[in-house]
Amino acid sequence: MPKMKTHSGAKKRFKLTANGKVKARHAFSSHILEKKSPKYKRELSNPVMLSDHDAPRVKTLLGAKKS
């Protein structure tokens, strides 16, 4: 079997932390920002940790172990 390639879209969108969690950007943060409050937009600028349910799928795309 050939080696599995890293998913190009996933490696641009997700990063793995040292503890093996998956860090991502918030959704709803790129356009239609006029109607959103400054407080809400500030919260969207901070990265989010993916849930334990979604993390294994992303780790597979990144070629990491599922641990």
CHARMM-style PDB file with segment names, atoms N, HN, CA, C and O in Angstrom:
ATOM      1  N   MET     1       0.839  -1.193   0.000  1.00  0.00      PROA
ATOM      2  CA  MET     1       0.000   0.000   0.000  1.00  0.00      PROA
ATOM      3  C   MET     1       0.884   1.256   0.000  1.00  0.00      PROA
ATOM      4  O   MET     1       1.912   1.298   0.676  1.00  0.00      PROA
ATOM      5  N   PRO     2       0.474   2.274  -0.761  1.00  0.00      PROA
ATOM      6  CA  PRO     2       1.223   3.536  -0.709  1.00  0.00      PROA
ATOM      7  C   PRO     2       0.935   4.283   0.586  1.00  0.00      PROA
ATOM      8  O   PRO     2      -0.050   4.011   1.273  1.00  0.00      PROA
ATOM      9  N   LYS     3       1.800   5.214   0.899  1.00  0.00      PROA
ATOM     10  HN  LYS     3       2.599   5.435   0.341  1.00  0.00      PROA
ATOM     11  CA  LYS     3       1.585   6.032   2.093  1.00  0.00      PROA
ATOM     12  C   LYS     3       0.380   6.947   1.893  1.00  0.00      PROA
ATOM     13  O   LYS     3       0.075   7.361   0.774  1.00  0.00      PROA
ATOM     14  N   MET     4      -0.294   7.251   2.995  1.00  0.00      PROA
ATOM     15  HN  MET     4      -0.046   6.915   3.903  1.00  0.00      PROA
ATOM     16  CA  MET     4      -1.430   8.173   2.917  1.00  0.00      PROA
ATOM     17  C   MET     4      -0.905   9.601   2.884  1.00  0.00      PROA
ATOM     18  O   MET     4      -0.029   9.967   3.668  1.00  0.00      PROA
ATOM     19  N   LYS     5      -1.438  10.396   1.986  1.00  0.00      PROA
ATOM     20  HN  LYS     5      -2.149  10.099   1.349  1.00  0.00      PROA
ATOM     21  CA  LYS     5      -1.004  11.792   1.900  1.00  0.00      PROA
ATOM     22  C   LYS     5      -1.794  12.660   2.871  1.00  0.00      PROA
ATOM     23  O   LYS     5      -2.960  12.387   3.157  1.00  0.00      PROA
ATOM     24  N   THR     6      -1.151  13.704   3.372  1.00  0.00      PROA
ATOM     25  HN  THR     6      -0.204  13.926   3.139  1.00  0.00      PROA
ATOM     26  CA  THR     6      -1.818  14.673   4.229  1.00  0.00      PROA
ATOM     27  C   THR     6      -2.818  15.461   3.393  1.00  0.00      PROA
ATOM     28  O   THR     6      -2.514  15.853   2.266  1.00  0.00      PROA
ATOM     29  N   HSD     7      -4.000  15.693   3.936  1.00  0.00      PROA
ATOM     30  HN  HSD     7      -4.247  15.375   4.851  1.00  0.00      PROA
ATOM     31  CA  HSD     7      -5.046  16.433   3.228  1.00  0.00      PROA
ATOM     32  C   HSD     7      -4.661  17.908   3.178  1.00  0.00      PROA
ATOM     33  O   HSD     7      -4.499  18.544   4.220  1.00  0.00      PROA
ATOM     34  N   SER     8      -4.513  18.454   1.973  1.00  0.00      PROA
ATOM     35  HN  SER     8      -4.644  17.937   1.127  1.00  0.00      PROA
ATOM     36  CA  SER     8      -4.021  19.828   1.819  1.00  0.00      PROA
ATOM     37  C   SER     8      -4.946  20.858   2.440  1.00  0.00      PROA
ATOM     38  O   SER     8      -4.480  21.837   3.024  1.00  0.00      PROA
ATOM     39  N   GLY     9      -6.259  20.651   2.322  1.00  0.00      PROA
ATOM     40  HN  GLY     9      -6.638  19.856   1.848  1.00  0.00      PROA
ATOM     41  CA  GLY     9      -7.207  21.588   2.921  1.00  0.00      PROA
ATOM     42  C   GLY     9      -7.156  21.551   4.430  1.00  0.00      PROA
ATOM     43  O   GLY     9      -7.267  22.589   5.083  1.00  0.00      PROA
ATOM     44  N   ALA    10      -6.988  20.358   4.995  1.00  0.00      PROA
ATOM     45  HN  ALA    10      -6.898  19.515   4.464  1.00  0.00      PROA
ATOM     46  CA  ALA    10      -6.967  20.216   6.450  1.00  0.00      PROA
ATOM     47  C   ALA    10      -5.719  20.845   7.050  1.00  0.00      PROA
ATOM     48  O   ALA    10      -5.793  21.464   8.111  1.00  0.00      PROA
ATOM     49  N   LYS    11      -4.577  20.699   6.394  1.00  0.00      PROA
ATOM     50  HN  LYS    11      -4.516  20.196   5.532  1.00  0.00      PROA
ATOM     51  CA  LYS    11      -3.360  21.241   6.986  1.00  0.00      PROA
ATOM     52  C   LYS    11      -3.343  22.769   6.968  1.00  0.00      PROA
ATOM     53  O   LYS    11      -2.591  23.385   7.724  1.00  0.00      PROA
ATOM     54  N   LYS    12      -4.162  23.385   6.115  1.00  0.00      PROA
ATOM     55  HN  LYS    12      -4.773  22.884   5.501  1.00  0.00      PROA
ATOM     56  CA  LYS    12      -4.279  24.844   6.114  1.00  0.00      PROA
ATOM     57  C   LYS    12      -5.237  25.347   7.189  1.00  0.00      PROA
ATOM     58  O   LYS    12      -5.144  26.499   7.612  1.00  0.00      PROA
ATOM     59  N   ARG    13      -6.160  24.488   7.635  1.00  0.00      PROA
ATOM     60  HN  ARG    13      -6.235  23.552   7.292  1.00  0.00      PROA
ATOM     61  CA  ARG    13      -7.229  24.918   8.542  1.00  0.00      PROA
ATOM     62  C   ARG    13      -7.055  24.485   9.988  1.00  0.00      PROA
ATOM     63  O   ARG    13      -7.632  25.100  10.885  1.00  0.00      PROA
ATOM     64  N   PHE    14      -6.271  23.435  10.238  1.00  0.00      PROA
ATOM     65  HN  PHE    14      -5.802  22.935   9.510  1.00  0.00      PROA
ATOM     66  CA  PHE    14      -6.164  22.881  11.586  1.00  0.00      PROA
ATOM     67  C   PHE    14      -4.714  22.756  12.002  1.00  0.00      PROA
ATOM     68  O   PHE    14      -3.828  22.563  11.170  1.00  0.00      PROA
ATOM     69  N   LYS    15      -4.481  22.869  13.321  1.00  0.00      PROA
ATOM     70  HN  LYS    15      -5.201  23.025  13.996  1.00  0.00      PROA
ATOM     71  CA  LYS    15      -3.158  22.634  13.895  1.00  0.00      PROA
ATOM     72  C   LYS    15      -3.344  21.702  15.087  1.00  0.00      PROA
ATOM     73  O   LYS    15      -4.372  21.738  15.763  1.00  0.00      PROA
ATOM     74  N   LEU    16      -2.342  20.873  15.336  1.00  0.00      PROA
ATOM     75  HN  LEU    16      -1.507  20.844  14.787  1.00  0.00      PROA
ATOM     76  CA  LEU    16      -2.372  20.003  16.499  1.00  0.00      PROA
ATOM     77  C   LEU    16      -1.585  20.650  17.630  1.00  0.00      PROA
ATOM     78  O   LEU    16      -0.491  21.170  17.409  1.00  0.00      PROA
ATOM     79  N   THR    17      -2.136  20.620  18.842  1.00  0.00      PROA
ATOM     80  HN  THR    17      -3.025  20.198  19.021  1.00  0.00      PROA
ATOM     81  CA  THR    17      -1.425  21.147  20.000  1.00  0.00      PROA
ATOM     82  C   THR    17      -0.475  20.071  20.523  1.00  0.00      PROA
ATOM     83  O   THR    17      -0.499  18.930  20.062  1.00  0.00      PROA
ATOM     84  N   ALA    18       0.358  20.449  21.488  1.00  0.00      PROA
ATOM     85  HN  ALA    18       0.377  21.376  21.863  1.00  0.00      PROA
ATOM     86  CA  ALA    18       1.316  19.506  22.051  1.00  0.00      PROA
ATOM     87  C   ALA    18       0.624  18.340  22.753  1.00  0.00      PROA
ATOM     88  O   ALA    18       1.159  17.232  22.792  1.00  0.00      PROA
ATOM     89  N   ASN    19      -0.565  18.587  23.307  1.00  0.00      PROA
ATOM     90  HN  ASN    19      -0.999  19.487  23.275  1.00  0.00      PROA
ATOM     91  CA  ASN    19      -1.302  17.526  24.001  1.00  0.00      PROA
ATOM     92  C   ASN    19      -2.159  16.692  23.058  1.00  0.00      PROA
ATOM     93  O   ASN    19      -2.847  15.771  23.499  1.00  0.00      PROA
ATOM     94  N   GLY    20      -2.124  17.006  21.755  1.00  0.00      PROA
ATOM     95  HN  GLY    20      -1.565  17.754  21.396  1.00  0.00      PROA
ATOM     96  CA  GLY    20      -2.869  16.206  20.790  1.00  0.00      PROA
ATOM     97  C   GLY    20      -4.265  16.707  20.502  1.00  0.00      PROA
ATOM     98  O   GLY    20      -5.036  16.024  19.827  1.00  0.00      PROA
ATOM     99  N   LYS    21      -4.614  17.891  21.001  1.00  0.00      PROA
ATOM    100  HN  LYS    21      -3.988  18.445  21.550  1.00  0.00      PROA
ATOM    101  CA  LYS    21      -5.924  18.455  20.677  1.00  0.00      PROA
ATOM    102  C   LYS    21      -5.836  19.144  19.314  1.00  0.00      PROA
ATOM    103  O   LYS    21      -4.746  19.437  18.825  1.00  0.00      PROA
ATOM    104  N   VAL    22      -7.000  19.398  18.710  1.00  0.00      PROA
ATOM    105  HN  VAL    22      -7.886  19.160  19.108  1.00  0.00      PROA
ATOM    106  CA  VAL    22      -7.043  20.017  17.387  1.00  0.00      PROA
ATOM    107  C   VAL    22      -7.539  21.452  17.534  1.00  0.00      PROA
ATOM    108  O   VAL    22      -8.626  21.694  18.059  1.00  0.00      PROA
ATOM    109  N   LYS    23      -6.733  22.396  17.065  1.00  0.00      PROA
ATOM    110  HN  LYS    23      -5.850  22.200  16.639  1.00  0.00      PROA
ATOM    111  CA  LYS    23      -7.057  23.817  17.146  1.00  0.00      PROA
ATOM    112  C   LYS    23      -7.543  24.281  15.778  1.00  0.00      PROA
ATOM    113  O   LYS    23      -6.973  23.909  14.752  1.00  0.00      PROA
ATOM    114  N   ALA    24      -8.617  25.109  15.765  1.00  0.00      PROA
ATOM    115  HN  ALA    24      -9.080  25.411  16.598  1.00  0.00      PROA
ATOM    116  CA  ALA    24      -9.208  25.568  14.510  1.00  0.00      PROA
ATOM    117  C   ALA    24      -9.685  27.008  14.660  1.00  0.00      PROA
ATOM    118  O   ALA    24      -9.710  27.562  15.760  1.00  0.00      PROA
ATOM    119  N   ARG    25     -10.062  27.600  13.529  1.00  0.00      PROA
ATOM    120  HN  ARG    25     -10.042  27.151  12.636  1.00  0.00      PROA
ATOM    121  CA  ARG    25     -10.657  28.939  13.521  1.00  0.00      PROA
ATOM    122  C   ARG    25     -12.137  28.832  13.817  1.00  0.00      PROA
ATOM    123  O   ARG    25     -12.758  27.793  13.595  1.00  0.00      PROA
ATOM    124  N   HSD    26     -12.693  29.922  14.321  1.00  0.00      PROA
ATOM    125  HN  HSD    26     -12.189  30.767  14.501  1.00  0.00      PROA
ATOM    126  CA  HSD    26     -14.137  29.993  14.487  1.00  0.00      PROA
ATOM    127  C   HSD    26     -14.808  30.190  13.134  1.00  0.00      PROA
ATOM    128  O   HSD    26     -14.242  30.808  12.233  1.00  0.00      PROA
ATOM    129  N   ALA    27     -16.003  29.666  13.003  1.00  0.00      PROA
ATOM    130  HN  ALA    27     -16.463  29.163  13.735  1.00  0.00      PROA
ATOM    131  CA  ALA    27     -16.833  29.947  11.841  1.00  0.00      PROA
ATOM    132  C   ALA    27     -17.500  31.311  12.020  1.00  0.00      PROA
ATOM    133  O   ALA    27     -17.467  31.877  13.113  1.00  0.00      PROA
ATOM    134  N   PHE    28     -18.092  31.830  10.976  1.00  0.00      PROA
ATOM    135  HN  PHE    28     -18.119  31.371  10.088  1.00  0.00      PROA
ATOM    136  CA  PHE    28     -18.852  33.099  10.982  1.00  0.00      PROA
ATOM    137  C   PHE    28     -17.982  34.316  11.274  1.00  0.00      PROA
ATOM    138  O   PHE    28     -18.475  35.290  11.842  1.00  0.00      PROA
ATOM    139  N   SER    29     -16.707  34.289  10.904  1.00  0.00      PROA
ATOM    140  HN  SER    29     -16.306  33.497  10.443  1.00  0.00      PROA
ATOM    141  CA  SER    29     -15.823  35.398  11.271  1.00  0.00      PROA
ATOM    142  C   SER    29     -15.247  36.143  10.076  1.00  0.00      PROA
ATOM    143  O   SER    29     -14.390  37.009  10.252  1.00  0.00      PROA
ATOM    144  N   SER    30     -15.700  35.826   8.858  1.00  0.00      PROA
ATOM    145  HN  SER    30     -16.397  35.123   8.715  1.00  0.00      PROA
ATOM    146  CA  SER    30     -15.022  36.412   7.702  1.00  0.00      PROA
ATOM    147  C   SER    30     -15.808  37.495   6.964  1.00  0.00      PROA
ATOM    148  O   SER    30     -15.199  38.384   6.370  1.00  0.00      PROA
ATOM    149  N   HSD    31     -17.128  37.449   6.984  1.00  0.00      PROA
ATOM    150  HN  HSD    31     -17.623  36.726   7.467  1.00  0.00      PROA
ATOM    151  CA  HSD    31     -17.891  38.489   6.290  1.00  0.00      PROA
ATOM    152  C   HSD    31     -19.221  38.705   6.998  1.00  0.00      PROA
ATOM    153  O   HSD    31     -19.571  37.985   7.933  1.00  0.00      PROA
ATOM    154  N   ILE    32     -19.961  39.724   6.526  1.00  0.00      PROA
ATOM    155  HN  ILE    32     -19.677  40.308   5.766  1.00  0.00      PROA
ATOM    156  CA  ILE    32     -21.197  40.183   7.191  1.00  0.00      PROA
ATOM    157  C   ILE    32     -20.896  40.511   8.652  1.00  0.00      PROA
ATOM    158  O   ILE    32     -21.565  40.022   9.562  1.00  0.00      PROA
ATOM    159  N   LEU    33     -19.885  41.341   8.858  1.00  0.00      PROA
ATOM    160  HN  LEU    33     -19.341  41.738   8.118  1.00  0.00      PROA
ATOM    161  CA  LEU    33     -19.433  41.646  10.216  1.00  0.00      PROA
ATOM    162  C   LEU    33     -20.087  42.908  10.781  1.00  0.00      PROA
ATOM    163  O   LEU    33     -19.986  43.168  11.979  1.00  0.00      PROA
ATOM    164  N   GLU    34     -20.753  43.690   9.939  1.00  0.00      PROA
ATOM    165  HN  GLU    34     -20.836  43.479   8.965  1.00  0.00      PROA
ATOM    166  CA  GLU    34     -21.334  44.956  10.400  1.00  0.00      PROA
ATOM    167  C   GLU    34     -22.383  44.750  11.476  1.00  0.00      PROA
ATOM    168  O   GLU    34     -22.450  45.513  12.440  1.00  0.00      PROA
ATOM    169  N   LYS    35     -23.191  43.733  11.316  1.00  0.00      PROA
ATOM    170  HN  LYS    35     -23.136  43.113  10.534  1.00  0.00      PROA
ATOM    171  CA  LYS    35     -24.302  43.518  12.258  1.00  0.00      PROA
ATOM    172  C   LYS    35     -23.880  42.763  13.513  1.00  0.00      PROA
ATOM    173  O   LYS    35     -24.677  42.619  14.440  1.00  0.00      PROA
ATOM    174  N   LYS    36     -22.648  42.282  13.558  1.00  0.00      PROA
ATOM    175  HN  LYS    36     -22.001  42.399  12.805  1.00  0.00      PROA
ATOM    176  CA  LYS    36     -22.175  41.545  14.728  1.00  0.00      PROA
ATOM    177  C   LYS    36     -21.532  42.504  15.717  1.00  0.00      PROA
ATOM    178  O   LYS    36     -20.867  43.460  15.319  1.00  0.00      PROA
ATOM    179  N   SER    37     -21.725  42.252  16.988  1.00  0.00      PROA
ATOM    180  HN  SER    37     -22.265  41.474  17.311  1.00  0.00      PROA
ATOM    181  CA  SER    37     -21.216  43.158  18.005  1.00  0.00      PROA
ATOM    182  C   SER    37     -19.691  43.020  18.119  1.00  0.00      PROA
ATOM    183  O   SER    37     -19.138  41.963  17.816  1.00  0.00      PROA
ATOM    184  N   PRO    38     -19.015  44.092  18.556  1.00  0.00      PROA
ATOM    185  CA  PRO    38     -17.554  44.024  18.724  1.00  0.00      PROA
ATOM    186  C   PRO    38     -17.128  42.923  19.684  1.00  0.00      PROA
ATOM    187  O   PRO    38     -16.107  42.270  19.470  1.00  0.00      PROA
ATOM    188  N   LYS    39     -17.906  42.718  20.739  1.00  0.00      PROA
ATOM    189  HN  LYS    39     -18.735  43.248  20.912  1.00  0.00      PROA
ATOM    190  CA  LYS    39     -17.571  41.668  21.708  1.00  0.00      PROA
ATOM    191  C   LYS    39     -17.617  40.285  21.047  1.00  0.00      PROA
ATOM    192  O   LYS    39     -16.731  39.456  21.253  1.00  0.00      PROA
ATOM    193  N   TYR    40     -18.655  40.057  20.257  1.00  0.00      PROA
ATOM    194  HN  TYR    40     -19.375  40.731  20.089  1.00  0.00      PROA
ATOM    195  CA  TYR    40     -18.811  38.775  19.574  1.00  0.00      PROA
ATOM    196  C   TYR    40     -17.679  38.560  18.569  1.00  0.00      PROA
ATOM    197  O   TYR    40     -17.146  37.457  18.454  1.00  0.00      PROA
ATOM    198  N   LYS    41     -17.311  39.632  17.833  1.00  0.00      PROA
ATOM    199  HN  LYS    41     -17.744  40.529  17.926  1.00  0.00      PROA
ATOM    200  CA  LYS    41     -16.233  39.516  16.847  1.00  0.00      PROA
ATOM    201  C   LYS    41     -14.891  39.251  17.521  1.00  0.00      PROA
ATOM    202  O   LYS    41     -14.058  38.523  16.981  1.00  0.00      PROA
ATOM    203  N   ARG    42     -14.678  39.838  18.698  1.00  0.00      PROA
ATOM    204  HN  ARG    42     -15.355  40.429  19.136  1.00  0.00      PROA
ATOM    205  CA  ARG    42     -13.445  39.564  19.448  1.00  0.00      PROA
ATOM    206  C   ARG    42     -13.384  38.092  19.868  1.00  0.00      PROA
ATOM    207  O   ARG    42     -12.332  37.457  19.785  1.00  0.00      PROA
ATOM    208  N   GLU    43     -14.514  37.563  20.315  1.00  0.00      PROA
ATOM    209  HN  GLU    43     -15.368  38.079  20.382  1.00  0.00      PROA
ATOM    210  CA  GLU    43     -14.552  36.155  20.717  1.00  0.00      PROA
ATOM    211  C   GLU    43     -14.285  35.228  19.527  1.00  0.00      PROA
ATOM    212  O   GLU    43     -13.658  34.180  19.677  1.00  0.00      PROA
ATOM    213  N   LEU    44     -14.765  35.623  18.351  1.00  0.00      PROA
ATOM    214  HN  LEU    44     -15.275  36.475  18.229  1.00  0.00      PROA
ATOM    215  CA  LEU    44     -14.544  34.798  17.161  1.00  0.00      PROA
ATOM    216  C   LEU    44     -13.082  34.790  16.734  1.00  0.00      PROA
ATOM    217  O   LEU    44     -12.646  33.862  16.052  1.00  0.00      PROA
ATOM    218  N   SER    45     -12.313  35.812  17.125  1.00  0.00      PROA
ATOM    219  HN  SER    45     -12.667  36.566  17.679  1.00  0.00      PROA
ATOM    220  CA  SER    45     -10.918  35.882  16.692  1.00  0.00      PROA
ATOM    221  C   SER    45     -10.038  34.890  17.432  1.00  0.00      PROA
ATOM    222  O   SER    45      -8.957  34.552  16.950  1.00  0.00      PROA
ATOM    223  N   ASN    46     -10.481  34.407  18.610  1.00  0.00      PROA
ATOM    224  HN  ASN    46     -11.359  34.682  19.002  1.00  0.00      PROA
ATOM    225  CA  ASN    46      -9.694  33.424  19.355  1.00  0.00      PROA
ATOM    226  C   ASN    46      -9.894  32.036  18.754  1.00  0.00      PROA
ATOM    227  O   ASN    46     -10.993  31.709  18.307  1.00  0.00      PROA
ATOM    228  N   PRO    47      -8.848  31.221  18.737  1.00  0.00      PROA
ATOM    229  CA  PRO    47      -9.017  29.870  18.195  1.00  0.00      PROA
ATOM    230  C   PRO    47      -9.923  29.025  19.073  1.00  0.00      PROA
ATOM    231  O   PRO    47     -10.113  29.316  20.254  1.00  0.00      PROA
ATOM    232  N   VAL    48     -10.477  27.980  18.486  1.00  0.00      PROA
ATOM    233  HN  VAL    48     -10.323  27.744  17.527  1.00  0.00      PROA
ATOM    234  CA  VAL    48     -11.376  27.072  19.196  1.00  0.00      PROA
ATOM    235  C   VAL    48     -10.768  25.673  19.155  1.00  0.00      PROA
ATOM    236  O   VAL    48     -10.113  25.307  18.179  1.00  0.00      PROA
ATOM    237  N   MET    49     -10.984  24.892  20.212  1.00  0.00      PROA
ATOM    238  HN  MET    49     -11.516  25.189  21.005  1.00  0.00      PROA
ATOM    239  CA  MET    49     -10.548  23.493  20.231  1.00  0.00      PROA
ATOM    240  C   MET    49     -11.705  22.634  19.724  1.00  0.00      PROA
ATOM    241  O   MET    49     -12.840  22.775  20.179  1.00  0.00      PROA
ATOM    242  N   LEU    50     -11.411  21.757  18.793  1.00  0.00      PROA
ATOM    243  HN  LEU    50     -10.489  21.642  18.424  1.00  0.00      PROA
ATOM    244  CA  LEU    50     -12.442  20.872  18.270  1.00  0.00      PROA
ATOM    245  C   LEU    50     -12.895  19.899  19.342  1.00  0.00      PROA
ATOM    246  O   LEU    50     -12.122  19.534  20.228  1.00  0.00      PROA
ATOM    247  N   SER    51     -14.147  19.480  19.258  1.00  0.00      PROA
ATOM    248  HN  SER    51     -14.775  19.777  18.538  1.00  0.00      PROA
ATOM    249  CA  SER    51     -14.691  18.551  20.245  1.00  0.00      PROA
ATOM    250  C   SER    51     -14.023  17.183  20.088  1.00  0.00      PROA
ATOM    251  O   SER    51     -13.422  16.878  19.058  1.00  0.00      PROA
ATOM    252  N   ASP    52     -14.145  16.381  21.127  1.00  0.00      PROA
ATOM    253  HN  ASP    52     -14.633  16.629  21.964  1.00  0.00      PROA
ATOM    254  CA  ASP    52     -13.565  15.039  21.104  1.00  0.00      PROA
ATOM    255  C   ASP    52     -14.214  14.173  20.030  1.00  0.00      PROA
ATOM    256  O   ASP    52     -13.620  13.196  19.574  1.00  0.00      PROA
ATOM    257  N   HSD    53     -15.420  14.525  19.630  1.00  0.00      PROA
ATOM    258  HN  HSD    53     -15.903  15.319  20.001  1.00  0.00      PROA
ATOM    259  CA  HSD    53     -16.119  13.761  18.605  1.00  0.00      PROA
ATOM    260  C   HSD    53     -15.551  14.050  17.205  1.00  0.00      PROA
ATOM    261  O   HSD    53     -15.439  13.139  16.385  1.00  0.00      PROA
ATOM    262  N   ASP    54     -15.196  15.303  16.933  1.00  0.00      PROA
ATOM    263  HN  ASP    54     -15.286  16.043  17.599  1.00  0.00      PROA
ATOM    264  CA  ASP    54     -14.720  15.700  15.601  1.00  0.00      PROA
ATOM    265  C   ASP    54     -13.220  15.505  15.419  1.00  0.00      PROA
ATOM    266  O   ASP    54     -12.749  15.336  14.295  1.00  0.00      PROA
ATOM    267  N   ALA    55     -12.476  15.525  16.503  1.00  0.00      PROA
ATOM    268  HN  ALA    55     -12.859  15.662  17.417  1.00  0.00      PROA
ATOM    269  CA  ALA    55     -11.013  15.500  16.423  1.00  0.00      PROA
ATOM    270  C   ALA    55     -10.449  14.274  15.693  1.00  0.00      PROA
ATOM    271  O   ALA    55      -9.527  14.442  14.895  1.00  0.00      PROA
ATOM    272  N   PRO    56     -10.947  13.057  15.920  1.00  0.00      PROA
ATOM    273  CA  PRO    56     -10.343  11.907  15.228  1.00  0.00      PROA
ATOM    274  C   PRO    56     -10.406  11.986  13.711  1.00  0.00      PROA
ATOM    275  O   PRO    56      -9.474  11.552  13.033  1.00  0.00      PROA
ATOM    276  N   ARG    57     -11.498  12.539  13.160  1.00  0.00      PROA
ATOM    277  HN  ARG    57     -12.255  12.892  13.711  1.00  0.00      PROA
ATOM    278  CA  ARG    57     -11.594  12.678  11.698  1.00  0.00      PROA
ATOM    279  C   ARG    57     -10.519  13.605  11.168  1.00  0.00      PROA
ATOM    280  O   ARG    57      -9.889  13.317  10.150  1.00  0.00      PROA
ATOM    281  N   VAL    58     -10.304  14.731  11.866  1.00  0.00      PROA
ATOM    282  HN  VAL    58     -10.816  14.964  12.693  1.00  0.00      PROA
ATOM    283  CA  VAL    58      -9.309  15.699  11.414  1.00  0.00      PROA
ATOM    284  C   VAL    58      -7.909  15.125  11.571  1.00  0.00      PROA
ATOM    285  O   VAL    58      -7.051  15.345  10.716  1.00  0.00      PROA
ATOM    286  N   LYS    59      -7.668  14.394  12.649  1.00  0.00      PROA
ATOM    287  HN  LYS    59      -8.365  14.214  13.344  1.00  0.00      PROA
ATOM    288  CA  LYS    59      -6.352  13.793  12.865  1.00  0.00      PROA
ATOM    289  C   LYS    59      -6.023  12.792  11.767  1.00  0.00      PROA
ATOM    290  O   LYS    59      -4.868  12.668  11.361  1.00  0.00      PROA
ATOM    291  N   THR    60      -7.042  12.075  11.284  1.00  0.00      PROA
ATOM    292  HN  THR    60      -7.980  12.176  11.614  1.00  0.00      PROA
ATOM    293  CA  THR    60      -6.823  11.146  10.175  1.00  0.00      PROA
ATOM    294  C   THR    60      -6.396  11.903   8.924  1.00  0.00      PROA
ATOM    295  O   THR    60      -5.485  11.474   8.216  1.00  0.00      PROA
ATOM    296  N   LEU    61      -7.049  13.024   8.652  1.00  0.00      PROA
ATOM    297  HN  LEU    61      -7.789  13.372   9.227  1.00  0.00      PROA
ATOM    298  CA  LEU    61      -6.697  13.826   7.477  1.00  0.00      PROA
ATOM    299  C   LEU    61      -5.300  14.409   7.593  1.00  0.00      PROA
ATOM    300  O   LEU    61      -4.604  14.568   6.590  1.00  0.00      PROA
ATOM    301  N   LEU    62      -4.886  14.730   8.821  1.00  0.00      PROA
ATOM    302  HN  LEU    62      -5.452  14.600   9.636  1.00  0.00      PROA
ATOM    303  CA  LEU    62      -3.564  15.297   9.041  1.00  0.00      PROA
ATOM    304  C   LEU    62      -2.482  14.224   9.120  1.00  0.00      PROA
ATOM    305  O   LEU    62      -1.294  14.546   9.134  1.00  0.00      PROA
ATOM    306  N   GLY    63      -2.878  12.959   9.173  1.00  0.00      PROA
ATOM    307  HN  GLY    63      -3.843  12.697   9.162  1.00  0.00      PROA
ATOM    308  CA  GLY    63      -1.909  11.882   9.244  1.00  0.00      PROA
ATOM    309  C   GLY    63      -1.370  11.637  10.636  1.00  0.00      PROA
ATOM    310  O   GLY    63      -0.315  11.019  10.785  1.00  0.00      PROA
ATOM    311  N   ALA    64      -2.075  12.111  11.672  1.00  0.00      PROA
ATOM    312  HN  ALA    64      -2.932  12.612  11.551  1.00  0.00      PROA
ATOM    313  CA  ALA    64      -1.635  11.902  13.045  1.00  0.00      PROA
ATOM    314  C   ALA    64      -2.318  10.665  13.620  1.00  0.00      PROA
ATOM    315  O   ALA    64      -3.306  10.169  13.078  1.00  0.00      PROA
ATOM    316  N   LYS    65      -1.773  10.187  14.713  1.00  0.00      PROA
ATOM    317  HN  LYS    65      -0.970  10.590  15.153  1.00  0.00      PROA
ATOM    318  CA  LYS    65      -2.402   9.040  15.387  1.00  0.00      PROA
ATOM    319  C   LYS    65      -3.657   9.499  16.093  1.00  0.00      PROA
ATOM    320  O   LYS    65      -3.749  10.652  16.513  1.00  0.00      PROA
ATOM    321  N   LYS    66      -4.617   8.618  16.228  1.00  0.00      PROA
ATOM    322  HN  LYS    66      -4.543   7.680  15.887  1.00  0.00      PROA
ATOM    323  CA  LYS    66      -5.925   8.980  16.767  1.00  0.00      PROA
ATOM    324  C   LYS    66      -5.978   9.083  18.278  1.00  0.00      PROA
ATOM    325  O   LYS    66      -6.995   9.534  18.806  1.00  0.00      PROA
ATOM    326  N   SER    67      -4.963   8.699  18.988  1.00  0.00      PROA
ATOM    327  HN  SER    67      -4.137   8.333  18.559  1.00  0.00      PROA
ATOM    328  CA  SER    67      -4.897   8.621  20.453  1.00  0.00      PROA
ATOM    329  C   SER    67      -5.919   9.402  21.213  1.00  0.00      PROA
ATOM    330  OT1 SER    67      -5.922   9.382  22.444  1.00  0.00      PROA
TER     331      SER     67
END
